[in-house]
């Protein structure tokens, strides 16, 4: 069992590091301008000069995947940061203080959690309009309840523990107890939640961009590339395969990393 | 009976809350529906006249009240861009969503239950590890990409179905179902993986229980113990997951309809979002929300049936 546990963590870490490297390169350097159209290279098959081939405008798919992975990562990370921060704050305060606010917020939480995330995100997009930052906002809001719920249960379990009580007796303020005494203890469960959240965010962003209501041109986006290339699936399958692979590797790496960390922490 | 009444009360309240929130949200957004419908022909007088016609000059609460009354009479308002009752627009699309949901859910049940039990029985073995690894990979694949892969493999290479050649239900029922098998499979696959993972851990947690040993000691076969004793208990936590899965299938069919160019509810929703056709968006959302709430309600009731302890506790 021990050998397998490490394997999950290692594969996850390697995959994530690989994808991070990939998008870091894309941030500073792409072999071609990702938006430059080259009529002569229309639907060019993968070759040495275009490792992933070219799309229907003759744009280099390798460069576009490099940029698109960056966009997807940025959206997923920002979503996680937004939803995670607010969710943790809400969960920490409601779990620690309890009372009627806690009661009401958790009821609302229950309703939101029972809805599929993608549907809620669509509602927000319908209200806010499409676009990269609106996707972050929409998905971020959708992620709040799951973070709030897990943080709250951690705080509920810990707020009556002896170390908290003794801190109270020594006159430590509530805020300090929440952020300095209890919060660091919740990090392991928050980390695995973050990994699940990241996986969800990547898949949702790709899905929304695929529908055309996510990231808008000129930003390269993996989801959008997939929807554009679908028409030419028969003649140029590489237009779908490589962006799809990038999405899968990004989501898979982080979720394996989360799984590995969780197993390591549970030991 | 009290359990049922309580559940029914909260069902009704949630429905009312969801419809009010969506109605209110769509009322406060900037941009005037009357103005955007008139486009370049907008003059102050015409806008005012149209606002009156659409009832936009009345207060929100009053409009909501009349919307709810209409809802219970099957009237969901009129679409801005199609100039046609929303109910009529949606009605033709409902069978598609229902068919996809039913097919996908059946696929999940048929595939995940035997595999879930098998992997739990052989936990730690080579085959179990292989299946769980494949599972992990599938869970990271976006559903629409699976759809694209299925289109490529089964549609373009093997030619089992013709991509894009959707058959309306009114034309040919078996053709209609046949075309929906591929998108349903694309939706079902990632959720199958999750279902296997859930069921496996749920069955594993039951295997050490005393009643399993007792069942074996009374001479039951492995198969009988698994399917008659263990499964019944293992399904309790899985039931909630199934409820969520159905809701998830409905939501994801919106995306998969685009992949397989099916003119269903998802297609209508996406176009209406782009056109800012709010009566249609709201009609669809409230309908899906109602469906999800009712599913949760049914799951709650089933819970009480399967596990009487829950009824007593509430």
Interface residues (C-beta under 8 A of the other chain):
Chain A: X1 X4 X111 X114 X115 X116 X118 X119 X122 X123 X125 X126 X127 X130 X199 X203 X206 X207 X210 X211 X212 X213 X223 X226 X227 X230 X233 X234 X237 X240 X244 X247 X248 X251 X252 X255 X256 X259
Chain B: X14 X17 X18 X22 X25 X26 X29 X124 X129 X136 X137 X139 X140 X141 X142 X143 X144 X145 X148 X149 X151 X152 X156 X244 X247 X248 X250 X251 X252 X254 X255 X258 X259 X269 X270 X273 X274 X278 X281 X285 X288 X289 X292 X293 X296
